[in-house]
Amino acid sequence: MATMDELQVLKQAAAIADDIWDAVTEFDAFARDTLGRQLVRACDSIGANIAESCGRFHFGDRLQFRYYARGSLYEAKYWLDRAHQRHIVSDSQAKQLVECLTALAKRLNALASGLKSTKRDYSSALSSLKEAQEAYVAKPCDLASPDDLFNATALQWLSTIGSTGLPAEFVPPDA
């Protein structure tokens, strides 16, 4: 289940993708087919990866898709810069879109950091569920000497063990 922060970041990514879409539809045919398609795909990928991270169960998977979203965000900034340098978008339009992408990047980084700290807290809680080690420590015996380990009957039995490791009465005749 997605958190409120995740949903807000997803909504922000969708709004930026829609703004980029609107801007690209104004490009001439050549710019739209070359640079515009890349820009739209990168922006749509930001939100798609955030959404996919919300549907993942394991921390590592969720974090990986947030990193994919961040990569797509940087790709979108690259294509937006190309559009600005090639005079396809105006200075004010580029500035406004870059500010939106930068704000989204900060929120996306905060989501990734939050997930990492949640994982640390979760791992810490799991390790605190372990029993104390001293429950498994052997206590020293109260024997006077090592010879006290076996009584006469036990020593007699040990002497009957043959090469098979079994007492002679348990060894088959053909062994």
Helices and strands as residue ranges (DSSP letters): H 4-24, H 29-31, I 32-36, H 37-54, H 59-85, H 91-127, G 133-136, G 146-149, H 152-159, G 168-170
